[in-house]
Amino acid sequence: MRAKSVVYTRQRKKKIFRFAKGSYAAKKNRWRMVVQQAEKSLNYSYTGRKDKKADFRSLWVVRINAAVREEGVSYSKFISGLKRSNIIIDRKMLAEIAVNDKCAFKQLVNVVKNVEQQ
């Protein structure tokens, strides 16, 4: 009598069926379609995690640019001025300062303006 892999196969399939739960039409109950949908979903989630980093960086740049324009400096001159004055703050922290602590951000802008004048 040959050994059948019934329990293992059922467990493996149940796991993937659970992963595809919520999909519509045949993508949630036909094995081949479920496997394809699960692979596609995993690919999308992987690329989505990578895209999220770029989305946040662009959001930080927009926030910094808006705050710097209020002080009369362009974004590119602000960033280059920070680099020339050896102030190492990443864009995430700069955006956070620009939104939450206007006085500190204004001081940073003044430092950059002083570096520009020299």
C-alpha positions in Angstrom: 0.0 0.0 0.0 1.4 3.4 -0.9 1.7 6.2 1.6 -0.4 9.2 1.0 0.6 12.7 2.0 -3.0 13.7 2.8 -2.5 15.5 6.1 0.6 17.4 5.1 -0.9 18.4 1.7 -4.1 19.6 3.4 -2.2 21.7 5.9 0.0 23.2 3.2 -3.1 24.1 1.1 -5.0 25.4 4.1 -2.2 27.8 4.8 -2.2 29.2 1.3 -6.0 29.3 1.2 -6.0 31.4 4.4 -3.5 33.7 2.8 -5.8 34.3 -0.2 -8.9 34.8 2.0 -10.7 38.0 1.0 -9.9 37.7 -2.7 -12.8 37.6 -5.1 -14.2 35.0 -7.5 -12.1 32.0 -8.1 -9.0 33.5 -6.6 -10.2 32.4 -3.1 -11.4 28.8 -3.7 -9.6 27.3 -6.7 -6.2 25.9 -6.0 -4.3 27.1 -9.0 -5.8 30.6 -8.9 -5.1 30.8 -5.1 -1.5 30.0 -5.6 -1.2 32.6 -8.4 -3.0 35.2 -6.3 -0.8 34.4 -3.2 2.4 34.9 -5.2 1.2 38.1 -6.7 0.1 39.4 -3.3 3.5 38.6 -1.8 5.2 40.4 -4.7 3.0 43.4 -4.3 3.6 43.6 -0.6 7.4 43.3 -1.1 7.5 46.2 -3.6 5.0 48.1 -1.5 7.4 48.0 1.5 10.2 49.4 -0.7 7.9 52.1 -2.3 6.8 53.2 1.2 10.3 54.4 2.0 10.4 56.6 -1.2 6.9 58.0 -0.4 7.9 59.0 3.1 11.1 60.6 1.8 9.2 62.7 -0.7 6.7 63.7 2.0 9.6 64.9 4.2 11.1 66.9 1.3 7.7 68.6 0.7 7.3 69.5 4.4 10.9 70.9 4.6 10.4 72.8 1.4 7.2 74.4 2.6 8.8 75.4 5.9 11.9 76.8 4.2 10.0 78.8 1.6 8.2 80.6 4.5 11.7 81.8 5.6 12.6 82.9 2.1 15.1 80.2 1.2 14.8 77.4 -1.4 15.0 73.8 -0.5 18.2 73.1 -2.4 20.0 76.1 -0.9 18.9 75.0 2.5 20.2 71.5 2.2 23.5 72.6 0.6 23.9 75.2 3.4 23.3 72.5 6.1 26.0 70.4 4.4 28.5 73.3 4.2 27.9 74.2 7.9 28.5 70.5 8.8 25.0 70.1 10.4 24.1 66.4 10.0 20.3 66.0 10.3 18.4 63.6 8.2 15.3 64.7 6.3 12.9 62.8 8.6 14.2 64.8 11.6 14.2 68.1 9.7 10.6 67.6 8.7 9.7 66.8 12.3 11.4 69.9 13.5 9.7 72.0 10.8 6.3 70.8 11.8 6.6 70.7 15.6 9.3 73.2 16.6 9.2 76.4 14.4 11.7 78.3 16.6 14.4 75.6 16.3 13.8 75.3 12.5 14.1 79.1 12.2 17.5 78.9 13.9 18.6 76.3 11.4 17.5 78.5 8.6 19.4 81.5 10.1 22.5 79.3 10.3 22.1 78.5 6.6 21.6 82.1 5.7 24.8 83.1 7.6 26.7 80.4 5.7 25.4 81.7 2.4 26.5 85.3 3.1 30.1 84.2 3.8 
